[in-house]
Structures are given as C-alpha cells and as structure tokens.
C-alpha cells in the first residue's frame, strides 16, 4: 500500500493523486459576465449536484498551483452573482478543452472555442447552445477553502432554470444517459465517456491556441468537420510552415489527386481521419496543402 502524507508532499503531487483517485468527475462549463458585461467561459471538473430542494450545484475555482492566481469566473461570480452551468457531452469535449486555455482577460472564449451564445431567461450570462443541458444559476455563496496555491473556492449555485435539449430525452421525456453521452474528467489527460469508456484529450496548458475563430471560413463552416475536429484544429499556436506542408504532401499521390479534384468534402474527410488519430499537424498540412484552390 502506497501511503501519502498530505502535509509532506508537494501541492502538485497531491493534486495529481487526488484528481486521479476522486474520479470520474462531471464537467461544468461555466459562462459568466463581469460588471461591464464582458463574457467569460471556462470548464471546471470540481463540480457536482448537492441538493434537489433547494436545487443546488457547487463547482470549485481552484487557485493556480503555479502562482496562486484566480480565474475570471471566480471574480465574476463574486461580482455579479450569476452563472450558467453548461453540461458537456462528447460532441463538444474538444471545444470545451480549448476554452480552458489561459487567454488574456477580455478574450471571449465563446468565440475562441467556436461555441454559440444563447440568451438566458433569468440571468445575464449566455448559455452554450451546443450544450445538451444548461442550468441558469444564482450564486448563493462563495466559500474560500484556503490561502495557499491550489486552494479551492466553492461557488454554491441555486438552479433557477434548467434547459434540456429534446434530443437527449427518451419517449417518456426523461433524460436518456445514452443519448446524453456525457463526459467526465479523471486524472492527467484522461476523460471518461459514459457510454463507451476512457479517452484522452491533451490539455492546452503550455500554449495559446489560435482558436476556432482564426480558422479559414471554409473550414469553420465545413459540412464534414465536427465541433471536436474544429477544437483540435484551433488548439495549435500557429499554422504549419510552407516547407512542412510541402514535405508532407510531396510523396502522397492520393492526396495530390485529391487536390486536383477540388473535392472539398473528400479533402475534409481525409483531414478528419487524421484528426481522429490525433495527427493534428498532418491534418493541417492536408487542409492547407492546396489552400488557394481548395480553401
């Protein structure tokens, strides 16, 4: 039996072991606004339901282990007392991961992650249209758990309105777990998909992705590429250099034939297959290999 003394190991090691042990955890994709109406969107996996009457959910904004800084979500919750908690299913997990990027204050993560804002009925923060279930909430209390780096801040939320996409309901108007296809966080880069099992998403902590908004319009509006595909494409720091693109396509005759055909749908499916294998740079080489003619 491996025994860890919480007082004698580093905060980073303790965090890694705790998040690996207490899992899977549902994900709250929280939208909020500041007093000037600037929108923020960020995911939190320290989250759950704690009461039905009154309907209460709690998520925790954990101060940075590196420098102790707090997320904009925490400041917004303290200032405006309103949030929307958007549940995350598999179809939107890559975009959700992209929204966790440490963009500068004032950058709208809805735009960077390619999500669609939807007006709420009782609170100012917008909902995420792509989310299968959205909870409009009033912040009842914020409980600070400590002063050191890595300390949590519990945001206690009263649910005012619950919006459920009809596509995740069964014939009896009850949420169908299989249709919902909810995802959860485990330790490291691991996620859980309720109906299938474990998978990995590389966490964007070491770079600032260009965002979905920076993708060429024909890619953003693709009839083939999914939200998850766009999330992966938007998580690069910069487009591949021309030399890299040329080297990739030089010895692929099937790809050169595809360029000649000007078949955008087939091109996007080719790139999509690479994205499913997490070959993101290769997918970009395909998409940009004949940019003037195809894109």
Backbone bond lengths (Angstrom), bond angles and torsions (degrees), N, CA, C in turn:
res aa  C-N    CA-C-N  psi(-1)  N-CA   C-N-CA  omega(-1)  CA-C   N-CA-C  phi
1 X - - - 1.469 - - 1.532 109.27 -
2 X 1.302 116.26 124.67 1.464 121.15 175.95 1.518 108.65 -86.18
3 X 1.306 117.14 125.25 1.459 121.84 -178.33 1.516 109.82 -115.98
4 X 1.340 116.46 129.83 1.457 122.63 179.64 1.517 109.37 -113.34
5 X 1.314 117.23 133.42 1.461 122.90 174.71 1.527 107.31 -95.61
6 X 1.329 116.53 112.55 1.458 121.13 -174.83 1.524 112.62 -58.12
7 X 1.321 116.99 -24.17 1.463 120.12 -177.18 1.524 113.02 -86.51
8 X 1.331 117.37 -13.87 1.463 119.10 -172.47 1.525 114.46 -113.98
9 X 1.325 118.51 -3.72 1.464 120.35 177.30 1.524 109.03 -107.70
10 X 1.327 115.74 163.77 1.466 119.66 -178.02 1.521 111.01 -67.95
11 X 1.330 115.05 156.03 1.463 119.98 178.69 1.519 110.87 -61.35
12 X 1.323 116.91 -36.25 1.466 120.85 -179.39 1.528 111.17 -66.19
13 X 1.354 116.76 -42.55 1.459 120.43 178.93 1.520 110.61 -67.01
14 X 1.315 116.52 -40.38 1.462 120.33 178.86 1.525 110.66 -63.71
15 X 1.330 116.03 -43.66 1.470 121.21 178.61 1.522 110.68 -58.75
16 X 1.329 116.85 -46.96 1.461 121.01 -177.80 1.524 111.10 -61.04
17 X 1.329 117.11 -41.60 1.457 120.59 -178.90 1.527 111.96 -72.74
18 X 1.319 117.36 -38.70 1.463 120.35 179.88 1.526 111.45 -67.04
19 X 1.339 116.96 -44.01 1.468 119.24 -178.87 1.523 111.35 -70.92
20 X 1.332 116.37 -25.95 1.457 118.87 174.34 1.507 112.14 -74.83
21 X 1.345 117.11 -31.54 1.459 121.43 -176.93 1.520 112.71 -84.36
22 X 1.330 116.26 -46.64 1.468 120.54 -178.09 1.526 107.63 -89.69
23 X 1.307 115.64 83.65 1.456 120.93 -175.18 1.530 109.04 -159.44
24 X 1.326 118.48 158.47 1.466 126.36 1.22 1.523 111.95 -77.25
25 X 1.333 115.29 157.45 1.461 121.52 -179.89 1.531 108.96 -123.39
26 X 1.340 118.68 133.93 1.470 119.81 177.19 1.527 110.11 -65.14
27 X 1.305 115.78 161.71 1.471 121.71 -176.40 1.523 110.06 -112.69
28 X 1.319 115.27 127.91 1.466 121.30 173.09 1.523 107.85 -100.93
29 X 1.312 117.20 112.79 1.453 121.20 172.84 1.531 106.19 -91.34
30 X 1.329 115.87 103.08 1.464 121.56 -167.08 1.527 111.07 -99.30
31 X 1.318 115.33 122.88 1.460 120.45 172.51 1.525 108.57 -102.53
32 X 1.335 114.96 139.86 1.461 121.05 -177.87 1.520 108.58 -149.01
33 X 1.320 116.17 169.28 1.470 121.41 175.04 1.518 108.43 -136.24
34 X 1.349 115.84 152.81 1.458 119.05 175.17 1.525 109.19 -90.98
35 X 1.319 116.52 -174.25 1.467 120.16 -176.28 1.523 112.54 -67.95
36 X 1.340 116.46 -16.89 1.467 120.36 177.75 1.524 111.84 -94.14
37 X 1.337 116.51 -0.13 1.448 120.54 179.45 1.516 114.63 86.83
38 X 1.354 117.53 9.04 1.458 121.20 178.62 1.522 109.22 -74.28
39 X 1.331 116.15 128.03 1.461 121.99 -173.48 1.527 111.20 -86.08
40 X 1.340 116.00 141.90 1.452 122.45 174.77 1.523 108.76 -132.20
41 X 1.337 115.75 148.45 1.462 121.09 178.97 1.520 108.27 -140.05
42 X 1.337 117.57 128.36 1.468 120.53 -178.31 1.521 109.84 -154.29
43 X 1.349 117.19 144.14 1.466 120.85 178.65 1.531 111.88 -93.37
44 X 1.350 115.04 147.11 1.465 121.95 178.55 1.528 108.70 -137.85
45 X 1.328 115.89 130.42 1.465 118.96 -179.92 1.523 112.83 -103.33
46 X 1.328 118.04 -2.80 1.462 120.25 169.28 1.525 105.59 -88.30
47 X 1.346 115.82 85.92 1.464 120.50 -167.48 1.518 110.37 -157.76
48 X 1.365 115.73 141.18 1.460 119.72 172.92 1.526 111.07 -170.25
49 X 1.346 114.01 174.80 1.464 123.91 176.89 1.521 108.83 -92.39
50 X 1.351 117.11 134.51 1.458 119.91 -175.87 1.525 114.50 -126.10
51 X 1.314 118.16 -8.71 1.463 120.03 178.34 1.516 109.47 -163.92
52 X 1.345 115.33 144.21 1.463 120.35 174.91 1.520 111.53 -97.37
53 X 1.331 116.25 -30.57 1.460 121.69 177.86 1.528 109.80 -137.91
54 X 1.329 117.74 100.33 1.458 126.93 1.14 1.536 111.09 -75.16
55 X 1.330 117.53 151.15 1.468 120.21 -179.19 1.530 110.15 -66.64
56 X 1.328 115.90 111.97 1.462 120.93 -171.13 1.523 111.26 -132.99
57 X 1.318 116.03 127.31 1.461 122.18 172.36 1.519 107.55 -121.73
58 X 1.323 115.75 151.63 1.461 121.43 -179.66 1.520 109.47 -131.81
59 X 1.326 116.18 132.94 1.460 119.94 169.11 1.525 107.67 -126.31
60 X 1.311 116.17 158.02 1.460 120.49 -177.39 1.519 110.63 -119.58
61 X 1.338 115.64 126.09 1.465 122.36 171.00 1.527 106.79 -89.34
62 X 1.311 116.97 110.12 1.466 121.25 -178.05 1.525 109.76 -90.43
63 X 1.335 116.35 127.16 1.461 120.75 176.93 1.528 109.93 -61.98
64 X 1.308 115.77 147.37 1.461 121.36 -176.60 1.532 111.82 -55.85
65 X 1.337 115.74 133.49 1.461 120.43 174.57 1.525 110.83 -67.84
66 X 1.334 116.06 -26.62 1.463 120.19 -175.48 1.518 112.19 -79.51
67 X 1.336 117.25 -48.73 1.466 118.55 -174.98 1.528 114.51 -132.91
68 X 1.328 117.65 4.18 1.464 120.40 176.67 1.509 115.06 78.15
69 X 1.335 118.38 4.72 1.460 120.28 -179.07 1.519 110.89 -70.78
70 X 1.331 115.49 155.46 1.462 121.56 179.86 1.521 109.94 -107.35
71 X 1.321 116.12 157.01 1.462 121.59 -179.05 1.528 110.62 -79.69
72 X 1.335 115.47 154.72 1.461 120.67 177.47 1.525 110.88 -57.84
73 X 1.326 117.31 -31.98 1.470 120.76 179.82 1.517 110.94 -56.15
74 X 1.337 117.05 -41.89 1.463 120.75 -178.96 1.523 110.52 -63.63
75 X 1.327 117.05 -47.36 1.463 119.93 -179.94 1.529 110.77 -62.21
76 X 1.331 116.33 -40.69 1.464 119.52 179.36 1.524 111.72 -64.77
77 X 1.337 116.65 -41.20 1.464 120.69 179.38 1.525 110.89 -62.88
78 X 1.326 116.45 -38.61 1.463 120.92 179.05 1.531 111.35 -69.40
79 X 1.337 116.04 -37.29 1.463 120.30 -174.59 1.521 113.38 -81.17
80 X 1.327 117.05 -46.14 1.468 119.84 -171.18 1.526 113.78 -105.45
81 X 1.355 116.51 -16.96 1.475 121.54 175.90 1.527 113.54 63.89
82 X 1.327 117.37 25.99 1.457 120.95 178.54 1.527 110.43 -139.57
83 X 1.324 116.17 140.73 1.471 121.51 174.11 1.522 108.36 -148.37
84 X 1.306 115.18 163.28 1.464 121.19 166.93 1.520 106.80 -120.91
85 X 1.329 116.21 129.43 1.460 121.24 176.21 1.524 107.80 -102.60
86 X 1.323 115.28 116.18 1.449 122.49 -178.60 1.527 108.74 -103.90
87 X 1.325 116.63 122.33 1.459 120.64 179.35 1.528 109.60 -72.45
88 X 1.320 115.89 150.73 1.470 121.37 -173.18 1.524 110.26 -114.86
89 X 1.334 116.00 122.85 1.465 119.14 173.98 1.530 109.60 -110.46
90 X 1.318 115.97 -179.90 1.463 120.15 -171.61 1.524 112.73 -62.07
91 X 1.335 116.64 -34.59 1.465 120.16 -175.28 1.525 113.60 -64.14
92 X 1.337 117.45 -16.77 1.465 120.44 -175.22 1.522 112.72 -123.71
93 X 1.333 118.34 12.86 1.458 120.29 -171.87 1.531 112.50 -68.57
94 X 1.326 119.06 -36.72 1.461 120.34 -179.43 1.532 111.09 -69.58
95 X 1.311 117.27 -38.73 1.461 120.31 176.18 1.525 110.68 -66.76
96 X 1.333 116.27 -37.49 1.459 120.25 177.45 1.515 110.49 -62.63
97 X 1.325 116.60 -43.67 1.458 120.59 177.29 1.525 110.74 -60.44
98 X 1.323 117.07 -42.64 1.463 120.94 178.91 1.522 111.09 -61.53
99 X 1.335 117.38 -35.06 1.465 120.54 -179.42 1.523 112.80 -67.78
100 X 1.348 117.14 -14.16 1.462 120.44 178.41 1.522 112.65 -82.22
101 X 1.331 117.19 -4.63 1.460 121.32 178.80 1.529 110.17 -58.98
102 X 1.328 115.79 143.16 1.472 120.52 -176.73 1.531 110.59 -81.41
103 X 1.329 115.65 66.91 1.459 119.49 175.86 1.524 109.84 -70.60
104 X 1.322 116.49 157.43 1.463 121.28 179.76 1.521 110.49 -64.43
105 X 1.336 115.74 154.28 1.461 120.90 178.15 1.520 109.63 -57.78
106 X 1.315 115.89 135.58 1.459 121.15 -179.70 1.516 113.22 100.07
107 X 1.343 116.69 -17.29 1.464 119.87 176.37 1.522 108.53 -75.89
108 X 1.314 116.97 128.82 1.463 121.99 -176.60 1.523 109.82 -84.89
109 X 1.339 116.01 109.44 1.468 120.34 -178.69 1.521 112.80 -68.27
110 X 1.323 118.49 -21.56 1.467 120.05 172.59 1.530 108.96 -57.12
111 X 1.329 116.00 -45.74 1.457 121.58 -177.39 1.524 110.55 -71.19
112 X 1.335 117.12 -46.67 1.461 120.62 -177.21 1.526 111.55 -63.20
113 X 1.334 117.22 -37.89 1.465 120.74 -177.94 1.525 112.74 -88.67
114 X 1.325 117.27 -7.85 1.461 120.41 177.79 1.517 113.67 78.34
115 X 1.338 117.01 25.85 1.463 120.29 177.51 1.530 110.80 -90.37
116 X 1.326 115.79 158.53 1.456 122.22 -178.64 1.526 110.49 -103.90
117 X 1.347 118.79 118.56 1.467 120.17 177.66 1.524 111.26 -73.95
118 X 1.316 115.18 140.20 1.460 121.95 -179.06 1.529 107.43 -129.11
119 X 1.317 117.10 128.11 1.460 120.90 -175.38 1.527 111.21 -61.98
120 X 1.333 115.53 133.86 1.463 121.14 176.46 1.520 110.04 -83.59
121 X 1.326 116.09 165.58 1.463 120.85 -176.77 1.526 113.38 -94.38
122 X 1.347 117.11 -33.18 1.468 119.97 -175.60 1.519 114.50 -121.43
123 X 1.310 118.28 -13.64 1.462 120.63 -178.35 1.520 109.72 -126.74
124 X 1.332 116.09 162.76 1.464 120.40 -176.82 1.530 113.82 -77.13
125 X 1.330 120.57 -38.27 1.465 118.80 -179.06 1.523 111.28 -60.73
126 X 1.321 117.35 139.96 1.466 120.15 177.87 1.524 111.52 -76.24
127 X 1.316 115.45 157.75 1.465 121.57 173.41 1.529 109.24 -89.05
128 X 1.324 116.08 164.50 1.462 122.03 174.66 1.524 107.24 -96.73
129 X 1.316 116.51 112.59 1.462 120.37 -175.62 1.518 112.27 -59.32
130 X 1.335 117.60 -34.43 1.461 121.52 -177.39 1.527 112.58 -71.77
131 X 1.310 118.12 -15.75 1.463 121.24 -179.15 1.527 110.57 -74.65
132 X 1.336 118.03 135.90 1.464 119.92 -178.08 1.534 113.54 -72.20
133 X 1.341 116.67 -24.75 1.467 121.27 179.56 1.523 108.68 -141.21
134 X 1.340 115.68 130.55 1.463 120.84 -178.13 1.531 109.49 -127.27
135 X 1.322 116.13 133.60 1.457 122.28 -178.09 1.530 109.70 -115.19
136 X 1.324 116.43 112.17 1.467 119.81 173.08 1.527 107.67 -79.99
137 X 1.331 116.10 128.25 1.463 119.60 -171.22 1.529 112.85 -132.18
138 X 1.318 114.31 148.15 1.456 123.28 168.05 1.517 107.75 -102.15
139 X 1.327 117.31 129.80 1.461 120.95 179.32 1.524 108.71 -78.57
140 X 1.329 115.80 115.59 1.456 121.90 -177.97 1.531 112.18 -83.67
141 X 1.344 115.38 -36.78 1.466 119.17 -173.46 1.524 108.68 -165.00
142 X 1.313 116.28 149.81 1.462 122.35 171.14 1.522 108.01 -122.88
143 X 1.324 116.03 121.93 1.462 121.56 -175.50 1.526 108.77 -111.96
144 X 1.330 115.90 115.47 1.468 120.65 179.20 1.523 108.12 -85.20
145 X 1.328 116.29 127.71 1.456 120.90 -173.25 1.527 114.38 -95.43
146 X 1.323 118.69 -10.84 1.455 120.28 -179.25 1.508 111.30 -177.56
147 X 1.335 115.94 177.53 1.451 121.93 -177.91 1.523 112.63 -112.59
148 X 1.326 118.33 -15.69 1.451 121.20 -176.52 1.527 111.23 -81.94
149 X 1.340 115.90 163.22 1.464 120.76 174.79 1.524 109.59 -55.23
150 X 1.326 116.18 136.19 1.454 120.42 -178.57 1.516 113.97 91.53
151 X 1.334 117.15 1.31 1.465 120.05 179.16 1.523 110.65 -71.14
152 X 1.322 115.42 142.97 1.455 120.20 179.05 1.511 112.74 -90.23
153 X 1.326 114.93 156.83 1.467 122.60 174.64 1.522 106.81 -129.72
154 X 1.332 116.56 105.14 1.457 120.93 -176.79 1.517 110.41 -75.72
155 X 1.326 116.46 122.68 1.462 121.96 177.77 1.531 106.80 -104.07
156 X 1.314 115.55 105.36 1.469 122.30 -176.49 1.526 108.37 -88.20
157 X 1.324 116.51 120.03 1.466 121.67 -170.71 1.522 111.75 -120.29
158 X 1.319 116.64 131.43 1.467 123.18 172.52 1.526 108.35 -92.80
159 X 1.313 116.75 124.11 1.462 120.84 -178.97 1.525 109.26 -78.42
160 X 1.336 115.70 123.78 1.463 121.69 179.37 1.524 112.29 -99.55
161 X 1.309 116.05 -40.72 1.464 122.01 -178.84 1.530 108.29 -139.94
162 X 1.321 115.58 142.18 1.456 121.79 177.45 1.520 108.38 -125.19
163 X 1.323 116.68 122.22 1.458 121.95 -179.20 1.526 108.58 -110.80
164 X 1.323 116.89 126.83 1.460 122.19 -175.85 1.523 109.04 -124.38
165 X 1.314 116.28 122.77 1.455 121.14 176.46 1.532 109.00 -64.97
166 X 1.319 117.14 128.58 1.464 121.23 -176.95 1.524 112.67 -61.67
167 X 1.326 116.83 -21.36 1.458 119.77 -179.36 1.529 113.12 -67.95
168 X 1.341 118.16 -16.11 1.469 119.88 179.49 1.529 111.43 -101.80
169 X 1.324 117.41 10.18 1.461 121.41 178.79 1.525 110.96 -98.81
170 X 1.338 116.03 149.11 1.461 119.81 175.35 1.521 110.20 -88.93
171 X 1.323 116.99 -171.66 1.468 121.15 -176.43 1.520 113.10 -65.85
172 X 1.335 116.82 -17.08 1.469 121.28 178.33 1.527 112.62 -99.35
173 X 1.325 116.75 14.05 1.468 122.73 179.79 1.529 112.07 64.37
174 X 1.330 116.33 30.45 1.456 122.94 177.64 1.530 108.80 -110.64
175 X 1.330 116.78 143.96 1.463 120.04 179.64 1.517 110.38 -60.00
176 X 1.322 115.47 125.50 1.455 122.68 179.75 1.537 107.76 -96.55
177 X 1.331 119.34 113.22 1.469 121.01 -177.25 1.519 113.44 -56.71
178 X 1.323 116.91 -33.96 1.467 120.04 -179.75 1.524 110.51 -68.89
179 X 1.330 116.91 -43.81 1.464 120.37 178.41 1.527 111.15 -69.34
180 X 1.320 116.74 -34.61 1.461 120.92 -179.41 1.527 110.67 -63.62
181 X 1.326 116.65 -41.32 1.473 122.45 176.08 1.528 111.49 54.29
182 X 1.327 116.14 47.18 1.455 122.05 -175.22 1.530 110.43 -69.15
183 X 1.337 115.74 151.00 1.463 120.31 176.28 1.523 109.60 -117.75
184 X 1.338 115.46 160.88 1.459 121.30 -177.49 1.522 109.38 -141.25
185 X 1.332 115.33 164.97 1.468 121.12 179.51 1.513 109.95 -103.61
186 X 1.324 114.79 142.87 1.451 122.57 171.53 1.527 107.06 -121.93
187 X 1.323 117.95 -156.41 1.449 120.04 179.15 1.519 112.29 -79.29
188 X 1.343 116.34 159.19 1.461 121.34 177.55 1.512 112.65 58.83
189 X 1.332 116.38 -132.54 1.470 121.76 179.49 1.522 112.72 -93.81
190 X 1.335 117.30 8.88 1.457 119.89 -173.63 1.529 112.47 -84.20
191 X 1.331 113.50 139.38 1.455 123.41 173.60 1.528 107.86 -124.13
192 X 1.311 115.91 160.47 1.453 120.85 173.69 1.516 110.10 -117.55
193 X 1.316 115.76 138.69 1.458 121.53 174.43 1.513 106.35 -110.28
194 X 1.336 117.25 117.03 1.459 121.41 -168.29 1.520 113.11 -53.49
195 X 1.304 117.93 -35.84 1.459 119.32 -174.35 1.527 113.39 -96.83
196 X 1.337 118.52 -2.13 1.464 118.85 -176.97 1.520 115.46 -136.83
197 X 1.321 120.56 -33.54 1.454 120.43 -179.78 1.515 113.57 129.61
198 X 1.345 116.37 -155.69 1.458 122.36 -172.88 1.525 112.82 -83.06
199 X 1.331 115.22 149.88 1.458 122.29 170.04 1.525 107.07 -154.70
200 X 1.327 116.55 169.56 1.458 120.63 -177.28 1.525 111.34 -117.56
201 X 1.333 114.85 145.00 1.458 123.06 171.97 1.521 106.83 -131.54
202 X 1.320 117.03 122.04 1.457 119.99 179.37 1.514 109.46 -68.07
203 X 1.322 116.07 121.70 1.469 120.77 -176.56 1.511 110.91 -75.76
204 X 1.340 118.62 128.12 1.468 121.42 -175.42 1.528 112.05 -81.75
205 X 1.341 116.72 68.69 1.461 119.95 -178.47 1.520 113.09 -100.22
206 X 1.325 117.38 -16.27 1.457 119.57 -174.24 1.530 112.78 -107.83
207 X 1.315 117.44 1.80 1.457 118.78 179.04 1.521 110.36 -144.63
208 X 1.322 114.99 169.08 1.462 121.34 173.20 1.517 106.77 -112.92
209 X 1.326 116.05 102.56 1.452 120.13 -178.87 1.519 111.60 -61.26
210 X 1.323 115.97 148.56 1.467 119.83 -179.63 1.521 111.36 -65.36
211 X 1.331 116.80 -23.57 1.459 120.85 178.79 1.513 112.84 89.98
212 X 1.311 115.53 155.57 1.466 121.20 179.35 1.522 110.75 -64.01
213 X 1.334 116.39 -30.31 1.466 119.47 -178.83 1.518 112.81 -65.90
214 X 1.347 117.49 -19.16 1.463 121.14 -179.21 1.528 112.41 -90.10
215 X 1.320 117.93 -4.25 1.459 120.36 -179.49 1.532 110.19 -73.95
216 X 1.343 117.75 147.79 1.462 119.75 174.36 1.529 110.45 -54.30
217 X 1.309 115.73 144.91 1.465 121.05 -174.01 1.520 112.53 -56.73
218 X 1.332 117.40 -38.67 1.460 119.49 -177.38 1.528 111.16 -66.88
219 X 1.330 117.23 -25.70 1.462 121.01 177.06 1.524 109.76 -79.71
220 X 1.334 116.64 -45.68 1.471 120.46 177.99 1.521 111.52 -57.08
221 X 1.323 116.42 -37.68 1.465 121.09 -175.39 1.521 112.91 -98.63
222 X 1.334 116.51 18.00 1.462 121.05 -178.11 1.525 111.87 -59.75
223 X 1.328 116.14 140.53 1.466 120.87 175.50 1.522 111.22 -83.80
224 X 1.322 116.61 -4.45 1.463 122.12 -177.29 1.519 111.66 -107.93
225 X 1.314 116.92 -49.75 1.460 121.75 -174.86 1.525 110.97 -70.16
226 X 1.327 116.12 133.15 1.462 122.37 -178.14 1.526 110.96 -89.33
227 X 1.329 115.69 174.69 1.458 120.30 174.51 1.516 111.95 -58.72
228 X 1.329 116.99 -39.48 1.459 120.28 176.75 1.521 111.46 -63.14
229 X 1.344 116.61 -40.42 1.463 120.25 177.42 1.529 110.40 -61.48
230 X 1.316 116.76 -46.27 1.456 120.99 -179.04 1.526 110.88 -64.40
231 X 1.344 116.46 -36.93 1.459 119.91 177.52 1.514 111.90 -60.73
232 X 1.330 116.62 -42.61 1.468 120.21 177.72 1.526 110.75 -65.25
233 X 1.317 117.09 -44.50 1.459 120.58 -179.23 1.525 111.82 -63.58
234 X 1.327 116.83 -34.38 1.461 120.74 -178.44 1.508 114.43 -80.02
235 X 1.330 117.26 -4.20 1.463 120.64 -176.72 1.528 112.94 -92.36
236 X 1.333 118.04 6.89 1.465 120.16 174.93 1.528 109.15 -84.15
237 X 1.337 116.29 155.27 1.465 120.32 178.13 1.521 112.11 -82.16
238 X 1.328 117.00 -30.94 1.457 121.57 178.50 1.526 109.32 -157.87
239 X 1.321 116.36 159.14 1.459 121.09 178.66 1.529 109.76 -68.07
240 X 1.334 117.64 149.98 1.470 120.30 176.77 1.526 111.00 -59.95
241 X 1.344 115.27 145.90 1.463 120.18 177.38 1.530 109.67 -67.09
242 X 1.333 115.65 155.61 1.463 121.55 -178.18 1.522 111.58 -57.42
243 X 1.348 116.90 -37.11 1.461 120.49 -179.05 1.530 111.51 -64.20
244 X 1.314 116.30 -38.13 1.464 121.14 179.15 1.526 110.16 -66.68
245 X 1.333 115.82 -42.96 1.468 120.72 179.71 1.530 110.10 -62.62
246 X 1.323 115.96 -47.03 1.468 120.21 -178.07 1.526 111.23 -62.54
247 X 1.337 116.62 -40.90 1.463 120.43 -179.76 1.519 111.05 -65.55
248 X 1.324 116.70 -35.50 1.472 120.20 -178.01 1.521 111.32 -68.78
249 X 1.311 116.82 -44.10 1.469 119.84 -173.51 1.531 112.90 -86.70
250 X 1.347 117.52 -11.04 1.464 121.01 -171.50 1.522 113.39 -57.59
251 X 1.343 117.15 -41.32 1.479 119.09 -174.45 1.518 113.09 -107.75
252 X 1.339 117.13 20.93 1.468 120.99 179.94 1.521 108.99 -111.97
253 X 1.323 115.00 90.97 1.468 120.40 -175.62 1.523 111.46 -62.90
254 X 1.353 116.91 -37.37 1.468 118.97 -179.36 1.521 111.46 -64.29
255 X 1.326 116.07 -32.28 1.456 120.15 178.89 1.524 110.55 -74.20
256 X 1.291 117.25 -38.46 1.463 120.84 177.75 1.530 111.16 -64.55
257 X 1.328 115.88 -37.80 1.468 119.65 175.80 1.521 110.70 -65.03
258 X 1.329 115.41 -37.28 1.461 120.42 179.04 1.524 110.36 -64.99
259 X 1.319 117.58 -40.61 1.460 121.12 177.14 1.533 110.60 -59.79
260 X 1.319 115.73 -42.05 1.466 120.13 -178.22 1.524 111.74 -65.57
261 X 1.337 116.22 -30.59 1.465 119.76 -177.12 1.522 113.09 -73.94
262 X 1.357 115.80 -18.54 1.470 120.33 -176.31 1.524 112.91 56.93
263 X 1.332 116.71 29.89 1.463 121.93 179.73 1.537 108.32 -91.11
264 X 1.316 116.20 96.19 1.466 121.63 -175.13 1.529 111.07 -63.03
265 X 1.341 117.07 -40.94 1.461 119.85 -177.92 1.529 111.15 -62.27
266 X 1.321 117.49 -45.51 1.464 120.76 178.64 1.520 110.88 -64.68
267 X 1.314 116.39 -38.07 1.463 120.83 178.04 1.528 110.23 -60.79
268 X 1.311 116.11 -45.54 1.458 120.45 -179.13 1.523 111.40 -67.52
269 X 1.316 117.95 -33.98 1.468 119.99 177.29 1.536 110.68 -69.00
270 X 1.319 115.72 -36.52 1.465 120.53 176.59 1.527 109.22 -60.86
271 X 1.341 116.10 -46.74 1.470 121.00 178.98 1.525 110.78 -65.74
272 X 1.324 116.78 -37.31 1.463 120.76 -179.64 1.527 111.49 -62.14
273 X 1.325 117.10 -39.82 1.462 120.44 177.62 1.527 110.82 -60.51
274 X 1.322 116.74 -38.63 1.464 120.62 177.91 1.527 110.65 -68.11
275 X 1.317 116.92 -39.59 1.463 120.76 179.36 1.523 110.95 -63.92
276 X 1.325 117.53 -36.66 1.462 120.20 178.98 1.523 111.84 -64.87
277 X 1.342 116.13 -23.13 1.464 121.07 175.01 1.523 111.62 -96.86
278 X 1.341 116.52 12.51 1.467 123.58 -179.89 1.523 113.11 60.80
279 X 1.313 117.31 27.67 1.467 121.73 175.05 1.532 107.98 -94.82
280 X 1.338 114.47 72.49 1.464 120.30 -170.74 1.526 111.40 -69.51
281 X 1.328 118.04 -44.43 1.460 119.03 -179.90 1.528 111.17 -62.63
282 X 1.336 116.42 -39.87 1.463 119.52 177.90 1.527 110.68 -62.61
283 X 1.334 116.51 -40.44 1.469 119.99 177.90 1.519 110.56 -61.16
284 X 1.324 116.77 -41.01 1.470 119.37 177.71 1.525 111.12 -65.45
285 X 1.326 116.97 -36.61 1.465 119.32 177.54 1.526 110.54 -61.44
286 X 1.324 116.14 -39.17 1.461 120.50 177.85 1.518 110.53 -65.83
287 X 1.323 116.69 -46.50 1.458 120.81 -176.02 1.518 113.14 -69.17
288 X 1.325 115.73 -30.82 1.460 119.48 -177.56 1.530 112.89 -102.44
289 X 1.337 117.69 -1.76 1.453 121.51 -174.69 1.515 114.45 -61.77
290 X 1.292 115.26 -26.97 1.466 119.57 -179.58 1.527 107.59 -139.08
291 X 1.322 115.34 49.12 1.454 121.98 -166.87 1.517 113.11 -55.93
292 X 1.309 118.97 -41.56 1.461 119.55 -175.46 1.528 111.72 -68.50
293 X 1.340 115.40 -37.54 1.458 118.21 -177.82 1.527 112.70 -83.70
294 X 1.347 116.11 -38.59 1.460 119.52 -172.26 1.521 111.84 -95.06
295 X 1.330 116.81 -46.48 1.455 120.92 -175.25 1.520 110.30 -98.39
